[in-house]
Amino acid sequence: MIAAEEAAVQAQLLEDVIATAQRLVKAEKDSSKITPSYIAEKVSLAAAMFASDPPVPLDEAKAVATLIQRFSHRMGKATTLKDNTGHFDWLTATRKKDWHYWRRYRDYQESKLSDVVVDGLDEATDDILGLLEDPLRTDAWDRRGLVVGHVQSGKTSNYTGLINKAADAGYKIIIVLAGMHNNLRSQTQMRLEEGFLGYETTADRDAGAAIGVAGFGEDLKTNSATTRAENGDFSKSIAKHFHGISPEERPWLFVVKKQKTVLTELLKWIQARVADTPSSMPDWKFVTKLPLLMIDDEADNASVDTGEQVFNDDGTPDEEHQPKTINSLIRQLLHSFTRKAYVGYTATPFANIYIHHKGATAKEGPDLFPKAFIINLAAPSNYVGPARMFGKLTKDGRVGALPLSRSILDHYDPEADVGWMPPKHKKTHIPVYRGHEAIPLSLRKAIHSFVLVCAARELRGQGAEHSSMLIHVTRYVAVQDHVREQVEETVRRMRQKVTRGSDADELLMQMREIWDEDFIPTRDKVAELSSTVERPPELPSWDDVVAKLPDVLNDIVVRSINGTAKDALDYATPGASLKVIAVGGDKLARGLTLEGLCVSYFVRTTKMYDTLMQMGRWFGYRPGYLDLCRLYTSPDLVKWFGHIADASEELREEFDFMAKAKLTPEQYGLKVMSHEILTVTSPLKMRNAQTLSLTYSGTRPQTILFHRDARVQGANLAATDALIASLGMNFLPGPKYPRDGDADSWSGARLWKDVDASNVLAFLSAYATHPNATSAKAGVLADFITKMIDIGKLKQWSIALLTGGEGIGATHVFPGDFEVKSFQTRKTEDPDPPGIKDPAMFAIGVLTDPKDEGIDLDDDVWRDALARTRAAWKPEPARGRVNLPTIPSGKGIRESRDRLGGKADRGLLLLYSLAPYYKGKAMLPENLIVPGWDKPIMAFAIAFPSSENGVRVEYEVNLLYWMQEYGPSE
């Protein structure tokens, strides 16, 4: 038996033993008895069942470790915003009694995943299906919703589960819109073959080999109009073979690209061969007998109409509006059916939120706004997303990030904007490093790391699994080809040196240095940040790694990912264990999964939230090799991804509170569209808006950008002095509250209550915020407060002057003769905010301590805020949510702020005095943060109460500046 065949047999045995042992463990209903030793006992029993002569080697330890992880996974619950107008509840236990599609898909998933994850999938898909309409309901209905997941977190499994349940319920036509390129469409087709059809599709459309769910139940003979082949998408030639669909048939699956020709042919076929009832519109018929489920994968990409929807004076949409092509065709497909459900899936819903909820035309019908529901999916505890990868920004800096990112600076010369891969280059660019057409040292190091990862995974018993490296540095195919050639040459030389043993000393010394100085300490750091059950295995010895290098280098192939079906098909080859270095651009950016992605080299320049999030192919699941993974990218992009992680978490928290309040998708859309976080998304997707309409209701803007100008700092200190002087001596010194036995106190602080809003407005008019600030713009804040006062809100304020006591070299005596010691000023790794380089400016990470928003809360209001926080909270380990909160969140406090003293809508202004030197710097003139300024740097934050009546203020956006700073939307 050759080595590959032996490896395949061993891998199959391991899979069989794990599946059998999992069933044996699941039979134990008392979860307290499921211990590591109990799992090991069942693995030994399962291994005995598969004993053979001659024996096949079995890694029982790996089987035990895999099952311990599976039975330790935790899963949060999905949260939902919904509008049940015109909807009838229909999904009952009785209705689900004899569902064959779902039963076999569940059994299939249980062979690979933990019960907790599969139960979560069952519950989430029940929630989604129940919000659609009963397909047996014969009158016209139209349900449109959005499912928001996490990048690379298993959205495909979710909509595959939904499709199985929809087929059981009676949906007859299922259309899956699967990206814009053949590779993603083919990959989606293959996954649905495994999870729904149960057979491989062939070019002649006959059923091929049984796969996936076929091994877990009866053959349900589901129909597929598309195949996994390169030309397997719907087309005119395929349409000729299908004369129509009858209601009695089993469901039909269509997996199609979001491409004009494909969607046009599908629409023509439906109108000519499936539609059965004429309409009042010429040459248009409706399908009345076949309920439609449309799944829109990556619903924020290409599906959104980026054209400006025009509205009449009475607020009704202009029915003559011409949407963009893909949006128009998707809507026409939906408009062809009288009974239809549309479910969009995305991890970045920003563009979908900007769809106007009233958008509609005569030809296309309603726009794709998710009017019926938005569901926020939870991820299981073993998911590695932005929050785990990049940590959380706190007053003490960014904390909790996995130590897997590596900064690269040699891919171009920032002074001359030239080099191997400058941010702005053309399709004719030739990548040159130090005068040679060769890769930079950072990419060479990344490739060395990938080779080491492959060797380590083999020695950890993962040799039968795929390992991939991503190189994503340009959008141009011609430039990608140059990169691929340079990478191929690098790998060829490595292979030659290692396999022949000639001139290998220097290479092995370089790789040994990476192993000793990077892999070993990183493994230990990841172990410290991981739970006991997720702790990475020990690393193999260097000698064992070196012995594996020749085989690994012989296995590695370098591929261009150019959008063809072959990109996905390679991974599906039975028994294949690929080691691939994938070079690509936009074709890698969305949807396509690189199996076993270990190392990423990423230097794309876009700064759009949604585009960057989707480019994060390194998010996902890395069982047993998380510590080996690496992300090589620029410091600016690391900072941007951290910024995105913070923004996404804030939006999810906003969603949780609104779900608890039972608000609708329309209300959420209006709320989020006015959130300052979304000032950093594509203006094109905001319908080319040159102004943003924002509300500060329920937010906490804070100053984190500052002028490096002594005159400005002097004026801001004077503005603070004037404010303190206007407040007088009627303050509460050092506020302290019992807080249910765990006291909150602010030693040395001063708190004024019942302050008239005019004092706050006077301060904001005198304080100069930096023009690059997005949320804390003094003039915009003052405008918002003034408009709120006009409707009877925010007339009364609390103002607190806080003291830090640990800042270097600055105290200040404020009016009233009291001295305040400054807070430490912490220098971030990069003192500029993401995307902005300005020597006349400096930045800090976070200004406020979370508890500071409660400085004026009496205990009863604090308890109310805590109750609101807990009510909106749900356990979700992937977001760091494990234990029930013991203190209220800032959002919870802002929700409760209207209860203060019985007076509605009291705002809170927090004043901070920052030291003029960074922490750890000597008090020397050359170390001053602001040249010539050795007094405190004044900063502020404002906590605005949540209000149903939060007015909006206009925020100007300079599109030319935007494009220069952030680049085009991609």
N, C-alpha and C positions, 0 to 999 in steps of 0.2 A: 504494500500500500504506500503510495507516495505521501510525502509530508502534508500536502494540502488536504488530501483525502482523510488522513489520520486526524488532522486538526478539525475537519468538518464533523467527523464522527464523534470526537470528544466534545465538541461544542453542542451537538445535538443531544448527547447523553446528559451533559450538564443542564441543558434546557429542560429535558424530560424529568430529571430528578428534582429540579427546583419546582416545576409545575406540580409534580406529584406530592412533594413534601408540603407545598403551600396548601393543597387541598386537605392534607392530613392535619396541618396546624389549624386551619379554619374550622375543622370539625369541633375544636375545643371552644365551647361557648363562654367559658369563664376567662376573660382576657387577662386576669391577674396571673394565670398559670402559664401564659405564653412568655416564657423566659428564654434567654439565649440557649440554655442547656436543653430546654424542651424542644426548641427548634432544631438543635443539633441531633437530638434523638430521632426526630422525624426525618431528617435528611439521611441519617444512617439507614433507617427503615426503607426509605425510597430507593436508596442506592442498592440495597439488597434485592429489591424487586427487579432492578435492571442489570443484575449481575450476568456476565457472559463468560464464555470460554473460547478463546483466550480473553482475559479481562481487558477492558478498555480503561485507560487512566481517567480518574475522576478527581477533580479538585473539590473535595467535600468542604474544605474551609471557605472556598469562594461561595459555594451554595449556601452555607450557613450565613455568611456575611450579607449576601444578597437578601435573604429572607428576613434577617434581623432588621435591615434597613426598611424593607417593605412594610413590616409590621410595626415600624416606629413612625411612619409617615403620619402627619396630621394635615387636616384640610379645613380651611375656612369656608364660610358659607357665602354664596352669591347674594348681592343686594340688588334691589329692583326699583326702578321708577316706572310707573305705568299709567296709562289712560284707558279705562275700560269702556269708554263711550261706544255703544253699539256692539259690545262684546258679550257673549254668553259663556259662563263657566260650563265646561263640558268634560274635562279630563278627570275621570273617577277611577277608583281601583277596579270596579267592575269592567270598565271599558278596556283596561289594560290586561285583563285576565289571560287572554290567549294570544299574546304578542310574540310571534316567532322570530321576527327580524331582531328585535331588541334582545331577546333571550340569548340568541347565539352570539350577538356582538358582546353582550355582557360577559358570557363565558369566555370568549376570546380575549377580552381585556383582562379578565381575572387571571388568565394564565401568565400575564406579563406584569401586572400592576398590583398594588396592595388593595385590600378590600376598602380601605378608607378612601383612596383615590377613585375607585370605581363607584363606590356609594355616592361620592361627591358629584361624579359625572352623571349618575342616574338622577340625582336630585336636581341638578342644574338643568339638564335637558327636559325633565318634567316641567320645571318652571317655565322654560322657553316655549315648549309645545303647548302648555296650558294657556299661554298668552296669545298663541295663534288661534285661528278659528277651527271649529270642528269641520273636517273636510266633508262630513256627511250632511252638513247644513246646506240646503239647496238654494236659498236666496243669495243675492250678491253680497260679498264681503271683501274687505281689503285691510289686512293687518301688516304694518311695517315696523320693524324693530331693529335694535342694534345690540350686539353682544360685544362687550369690551373685555378683552383678555390681557395677557401680558405677552411681550415679544417672546416667541419660541417656547411658549408655556403649554402647548397642547390644544390650541383652538381647533385644529383639524380633528382631533379625537372628539371634541365636543360636538362639532357639526356633523360628524359621522354618526354619533349617537343620536342626534336629533333626526337625521335622515332615516335611520332605522325605525325610530318610533313613529315618524311621520308616515312611512310606508305601512307600518302596522295599522295606523289610525285610518288610512284611506286616501292619502295624497297620491295622485296618479302620475304627475309629471314633476320631476325634481331637476332643476337646472342649477348647476354650480358654476359660478363665475370665478375662474381660477387664474387670476393674474393676467399679465399681458404677454408672456413669453411661453414658448413651447415647453421649456424645462419645468416650469412651475405647473403648467397644465398637466403635463405627463406625470409629474410626481403626485399631484392631487388625484389623478385618475387611478394610479397604482394603489394609493392608500385607500381609496374607496373600493377598489377591487378586493383588497384584503379585508376591509371592515364592513362592506355592504354587499357587494356582488357575490363574492366567494369564488371567483374564477378569474384567470388572466384573460384579458381581451386580446383578440388577434386581429390582424389586418383584414381578414375576410369576415370579421364580426361573429364568427362562431365562438362558442365558449371553449376556452383553452383549459389549461391545468387548474385543478381545484387548489385554492390557496386560502389562507386566513380563516374567515368565519366558516368556511366550508367544512372544516374539521370539528365544528362544535354544534351541529344540528342538521336539520333536513336541508336538501337542496331546494331553495326557494325560487330558482330560475328567474331572477330579476333581469330586466332588459337594460342594455346599455347601448345608446346610439353613438357613443364615442369610444375610442380605444386609446391604449397607451402609446401607440406608434407616433412617429414624427408627424405623419399626416393623418393622425387619428381624430383631429378636431372636426367639428361639424362643418360641412361644406356642401356645395351644390351637387357634387357627385354622390355624396352620402345621402342627401335628401331624396334623390331619385329612387333609392332602395326602400324608402319608408312611405307608405301610402296613407298612413293615419294611425291613430291610437283609439282603441275602444275602451269604454269605462270598465269593462269586465277584465281587462288585461292586468297583469302584474305591473308594478310601477316601472316607469322609464326614467333612466338617468342620462343626463346630458352634462358633460364636464367640458366647458368651453372657455376660450380666452376672451378677455375684454378687448376685442379687436373688431374694427368696423365690418370687414367682410364676413367674418364668422357670425356676428350677431345679426347682420342684415340677412344672411341666408337662413338663419334659424327663424327669424321673424317672418320671412317670406313663406317658409314651409308651414309654420303654424297657421298663418292666414289662409294658405291655399289648401292644406290637407287636414288641419285639426279643428280650426274654428268652424262653428256650426250654426251660428245665429247672426243674421244681418243686423247692422246698427244704423243709426240715423246719419252717420258719417259715410260719405261715398267711399267705396272700395275698402270697407272695413267691417270685419266680422268679429264676433266674440266667441270664445270657448266657454260654454256654459256647463258642460257635463264632466269636466276633468279639473279637479282642484290642483292648483300649482303651488309648489314650494320653491322659492328661489333663494339660494344661499350665495351671498356676495362676499367672497374671501378677500381680505384687504380692502374693505369697503371705502376707505378714504383715498384709495389710489385709482384714478381714472374715472371712478363712478360719479364723482361730485361735479355738478355743473358749475364751472368757474366763471360763466358769463353772468352779467348783471341782470337779475330778474327785475322786470319793470312792473310797477304797481299803479293802478288807476287812483284817482283822487279819493275814491271811497274805500281804498285799502284792498280792493280785490286785485288778484294778479292779472297781468296782461296775457290773454290767451294766445296772442300772436308771438309771444317771446320764443326765440329759437335757442334751445339749450345746446350745449356742446354735444358732439356726435355720440360718444359712448353713453353719456347720461341719457340722451334722447332714446337710443336704441334699447337700453335697459328698461326705461319707463314704458316704451311702446310694447315690449314683450309683456310686461305686467299688465298694461292696459288692454291686452288681447284677451285676458281672462276675467270673468266676472267673479270668480272665487280664487283669491290669491293671497299668499303670504310672502313677504320679503324679509329676510333676516341678514343684516350686514354683520360681518365679523372684522374686528380691528383691534390693535393694541394702542392705536393713536387716533382717537376719535375727534381731534380738533376740527378737521375739515367738515366732518359730518354735522357737527354742532352748528356750523355756519350756514347749513342749508336752511332756507327760509321755511318756516312751518306752514306757510300758506302758499308756497310756490306751486303753480299748476298751469298747464296749457291744455287747449282743446285736443291736440294731437297726442300728447304724451300722458295726460292725466297728472296726478299729483307728483311732486318731487319726492325725493327719497328720504326726507326727514323722518326719523324714527318715532313717529307720533304715538304708536301703541305702547312701546316699552323701550327702556335701556336697561340692560343687565350687566352688572359689574362682576365678572367671574373672579373667584379666589384661586390662588395657585397653591399647590401642595408645599409642604415644608421643605422638600428637597429642591425646590426651584431656585435657581440663581438668577436673579433679575437685577435691575439697576440699583435697588436699595442695598442689596448684599455686595454687589460688585464695587459700588462707589461710595457706600456709606451714607451717613446723614450729617448734614451741616449743623453744628451747634455753636454756642458762644465760645467754646474751647477748640474750635476747628472741626474738621470733618472726622467723624469717628465711625468705627465699625466696618470700614472698607476691607474687602479681601485684598491681600497683598499680591495681586496678580498683574497689575498694570506696569508697563515699562515705558519710560519716556524716550522718545527718539527726536533728535534735533539735526541729524546729518542728511536728511533727504533733500534739503535745499538750503540756499544761502538767503536768509531773510533780509539782509541788507541790500542785496542785488536782485533778489527775486529770480534767481537762476539756480541751476543745479540738477540733481537727478530727477526730482519730481516737484517743481515749484507749484504752489497752489493754483496759479493762473498759467495754464499752458494750452497749446493748441493740439489738434489731432496729428500734426506733423512733428510734434516734439520727439526728440531722441534722448532717452535717459542717459545722462553722462555723469559719472562720479569721479572727481579728481582727474579729469582728462581722459577717462576710459569709459567705454560702454560696458559698465559693470555695476553690480548692485552696491549700495552703501553698506558700511560696516554694520549698521543696525539691522538691516535685513539679513545680512549674513549670520548675525548672532541669532536672529529669530529662526532661521532655517536650522542652525545648529541645535537650537532648543527643541524644534519639532522632531529632529532625528532622535534626540535624547528621550523625548516623551514617548515616541513609538517603541523605543527599546524598553523603557521602564514599564509601559503598559503590557508588553509581551511578558516581562518578568513578573508582573503582578497577575498573570493569568488572563489578560484581556487581548491576547494575540488574535483571537478569532473575530474581534470587533473592528469596525472601521475607525481610522484616525485621519483627520483632515487638518490642513492648514489653509487659512484664507489670506490672500494678498489683495487688498482693495485700495488702489492708489490713484486710479484715473477712470474716467467714464469713457474714454476713447478706446475703441477696439484695437486700432492700429498701435497705440501706445501700449496697451495690454500685451500685444504680441511681442513687442520689444522686451517688456518685463519678463514674459514667459521664457523667451530665449535666454535671457541673462540668468534667470533662476535655473533653467535646465543645465546651463553650462556650469553653474556653481555646484549643483547636485552631482553632475557627471564627474567633476574633478574630485569631489569628496569621495564618491564611490570608488574611483580609480585608486586614490591614495589608500583608503582603508582596506579594500579587498586585495590589493596587490601588496600592501604593507610597505610601499615605497614612499618616502617623503611624508609619512603620516605623523611624525613626531609633533610638529608644530600644530597641526590640526587637532590632534588628540589633547595637546596641552591646552589649547583654547577651549575645547569642549569640557575638559576636566575643570577648568576655572569656572565655567558656567555652572557645572554640576555642584561644585563645592561652595561657591559664593552665592548662588541663586537657588538651585533646586533644594538643597538640604535645609537652609534657613527658612525658605518659603513653606516647605512642608510642615515645619515645626510651628510657624505662625498660623497657618491654616488650621492645624490641629487645635491651637489655643482658641480659635474663633469658632470651632465646630462643636456640636454636641457629641457626646460619647459615641453615639451610634453612627454619626457621619464622619468621624475622625478618619483621615486618610490612612491607608496602609503604610507600613514602613517602606522606605526606599530600598531598592536593591543595592548591592555593593558596586563600586565603580568597575571592578574587574568583570563582574557579570554583565554590566552595561557594555563595556568595550567588546566583550565576546559576541554580543548581539548586533553590533553596528554593521558588519558586512551584510547580514541577511536583511536588516531594515533598509539599508541604502539600496539594495537590489530590488526591494519591493516598491520603493517610492516612485510615483509617477507625477509629472507636472502637467496640469491640464488648464486650458482656457475654458472658462464658463461663458459660453456665448449665446445661451438662450435656447439651445436645441434640446430635444427630448432625451438625447443620449446623456446629458448632464445628470438626469435623474435615473436613467435606466442602469447605469453602471453600478449604483448602489444595490440594485435589486437582483443582481446576478447571484444565483444560489451558491452558497459556500464561499462567496468572495469575501476577502478581508482586505479592503483597499487602504492604502496609505497614499493620500492624494494631497498635493499642493495645488490649490485652486486659485488661479489668477483671473480676476473679473472686475466688473464695475457695476453698472446699473442692474445687470442680470442677477447679481448676487444680493442686491439691496433689499429685495422684498420676497418674503414667502419661502424661497427655496431653502431647504434644510441641508446643511453640510453635515453628514453623519459623523459623529465622534469628533466635532471641531475642538481642537486642542490649542492651536496657536493662531492668532490673528495679527496681521500687520496692516494697519488702517491709518491712512493720512488724507482722506477726503476732506474737503474744505467747507461743505455746507454746514450752516448753523441752525437750520430749521428743526424745531423740536421733533415734528413727526418724521421727517426724513432721517434724522440721526437715530431716533429710536428704532426705526425699521432696519437701519443698517447694522444694528447691534446683533449680528448673527451669533455672538458669543454668549448671549443669554440662553438659559435653558437648563438642562439636566446633565450633570457630569458625575455619575456614580462611580466612585472608586478612583477617579483621576482628576478631581477638581484642583488639587494642589499642583498638578502638572501643567495646568492651563496658563496661557500667557496672552496678554493684550499689549502689543507694541503700538503706541500711538503718540501723538504730540501732547505736550502738557496742556495746551489750550483745549484740545478735545477731551482729555480726561476731566478737565474742569467743567466743560460743557455737559458732559454726560452726568456729572454730579449735580449740576444745576437742573438737568432734566429729571433726575431721580427725585429731587426735592419738589419740583413742580408737579410731577405726576402724583406723588404721595399727597400733596396738598389738595389736588383735584379729586383724588379718591376719597379723602376725608370729607370734602365738601359734598360729594355724592352720598356718602354714608349718612350724613346729617339730613340731607334732603330726602333720602329714602325713608328715614325714620319719621319725617314729617309728612310722608305720603304725598309728595309733590309729583307732578307729571313731567314727562320728557320736555314738553314745551317750556315749563317753568325752569327746568334745569338748563335748557339751552339759553334762555334769556339771562340766567344768572352767570353761566360760565362765559358767555360771549362778552360779558362786561368785566371779566376777571383780568387783573393786570398781568397775570402769568402769560396770557395769550398774546401779549404785545410782542412776544418773540415766536411768531409762527408766520407762515407765508402770507403776505398781503394779497397775493393772487387768490388764495383759498378763502380770504376774507372778502372776496368779490371786489378786489382792488380798492378797498376802503382807504381813504387818505386820513381819516380820523377814526379813532376807536371810541366807542361810547362805553365808559366805565362807571361802575359804582363801587364805592369803598365800603358799603354796608357789609358788616361781618368780617372785615379784613383787618390786618395789622401791618400797615406800611411802616418801614423803618429805614433810616439813613444808613447806607453801607458804602456809598461812594462819596468822596470828599475832595474839595479843591485843595491843591497843594499851593496855596496862596495865603500869605500871612494876613493880608488885608481882609480877605474874605473871612478867615477864621476870627479875626478881631471883631468884624461886624457881627458874626454869629454869636460870639461870647457876649457882646454888648446887647444883642437882642434877647439873650437869655437873662442877663442882668435886669433888663427893663421889665421882662415878664415877672421875674421873682419880686422885684420892687412893687409891681402893681398888685401882687397877691397879698401883701401885708403879713402880719405875724400870726394870723389865725390858722395855724397848721397843726397837724398831728405829727410829733417827732417819733421816729423809729417805730412805725406801725408793727404791731404784733397781734396775732390771732391764734386761738387754741387749735383750730383745725382738727377736731376729733382726736385729740391727744398727740398729734404730731405738728407742733406749732410752726407757723410761717412768721418770719420776722425780717425786717429790713433795717438793720442797725444803722443809725446815722442819717437815714433818709428823711425827707420832709414831704408830707402829704397834705394838699389843700383840697377840700371838697366844696361843692356848690359854687363853683367858679363860673362866672358868666362867659359865654362863648366869645365875647368881644376880646377878651384877653388872649385867647388862643389865636384868633384871627390876626391880632396885632403882631403876635410873635411870628406867625407864618409869613406875614407881609415883610418882616424885617430879616428873616433867616434866608440865606442863599443856599438852596440845594443844588447839587451838581446837575447840569443839563442832561448828562447821560443816564441819570437815574430813571428807572422805569416806573416804580410805584411811589416813591417818596418825593414827589414834586410839590414843593410848597405852594405854588400858585394853583395847581390843580386841586390839591387838598383843600385849600381855602375856598375855592369855587364850590366844591362838593359840600362843605360845611355850611356855606352861605345859603345854598339851595335847600339844604335840609332845614335850616332855621326858618326859611320862608314857608315851609309846610308844618311848622310847629315842632320840629325835632332838633336834637343836639343843642338845645339852648343852655344846658347845664353840663359842667365838666368836672372831672377830678384831674389834678395835676400833681405829679410826683417827681421830685428831684432825688435821684438815687446816688449813692456813694459806693465806691469800690474798695478803697483802702489799700490796694496793692499796686497801683500804677506808679510808674517811675517819674519822679521829678516834677510833679505838678499838683499843687493844691490851689484852691481859689476861694477867696472870701466873697460870698454872694451878699447882696443887700439883705439887711437884717442881721449882719455880723455873724454869719455861721459859715464855717469852713467845710468844704467838701473835698475828699481825696479822690483822685481820678481812678477809673478802671484801667486795667492793663489793656494796651492796644496790641493785638496779636497780628503778626505779619503772616499773610497767606503765602503759599508757595509761589504764587504768581500774583503780584499786587494789583493787577488790572482785572476787571471783570471779563467774562468770556467775550471774545470777539472784538475787544476794544483795547487799543494801545494808546495811552495818553500820558506823557510824562508830567502833565500838570494835574494829575488826579491820582488818588490812591484809594484802595478798597479794603474793607474788612469782611469777614465771612458773615457772622450773625451778631447783631447788637444786643438783643434782649435775652434774658433768661426766661424760660417758659412760665415760671411762677410769678414774674413781675406783673403780668396782666391782672393778677388777683390782689394787688396791693390795696385796693379800696373796697374789696368785697367783705361784707359781714359774713359771719359763719353760715347763716341760713342761705344766702345767695351762693356762697362757695359750695355748699352741699347740693344746691339745685344745679349748679354748673357741673359738678361731679356726676350727678344722676343723668344729666343730658349726655355727658361724655360716654358714660357706660351704656346708655340706651342705644347710642349710635355705633358703639364699638362692637366689633366681632373678632373672634380669634382668627388670625391669619399669619402663621409663622413666617411665610415668605415675605411679609411686610414687617417682620419683627414684632408682631402682635401675638403674645403668648399669654401673659398674665393680665387679669382684669385691672384697669387703671385704678390707682389709689389717689391720684390728683387730677383735677379737671384739665382738659386740654384748652389751649387758647381759643379754639373754635367753640368749645362748650361754654367758656366764660363769656364770650361775645354774645352767644345765644341768650345767656342769663342776665346780661348787663342791664336790660330794661327793668329789672326788679329792684335796682339799687334805690333804697330809701323811698320806694313808692313813686319815684319820678322816672318818667319814660326816657329812654334813649340818651343816657349819660355817656359821653365819650371819656376816654382816658388818654392824657398826654404824659408820656414818660420822657424825662430828660436825663441824659447820661453825659458825664464828663470823662473824656478819654485822655490818657497820658500822651504827651507830645513825642515820646520815644517808644519804639517798639519794645516789647518784652525782651529782656536779656541784653539790651544795648546800654552802653555806658552813656552817662549824661554829658555828652560832648556836643558842641555846636554842629559838627559834621554828621551827627547821628539823628538830628531832628527830622521827624517825618516831613514837616512843613518847614522849609528853610526860613530861619529868622523868627520862628514862632515857638516859644518855650512855655506857653500857657496851655490850659486845657483846650482840647478840640471838642466842641459841643455837638452832640448828636441827639436825635429824638426818635421816638416811635409813637404811633397813635393806635389805640385799640378802639375800633368803631363797633358799636352794638349792631347785631343783626337786626334788620328792619324790613318789614314787608314793603315799606314805602321808600326804599333806597333809591334816590334819584340818580340820574346819570350825568356825567360830565364828559365833555369832549376832550380827547387826547390826540394831539396832532401827530401824524406819522409822515415823515418825509420819505417818499418811496425811493427817490434817488439815493438818499443817504442809506436807506435800508438795503438796497441792492449792493451798494458799495461795501457795506459792513458785513452783511450776512450771505450775500450771493443769491442766485436765483433759486426758486423752489425747484426740486427735482422729482 
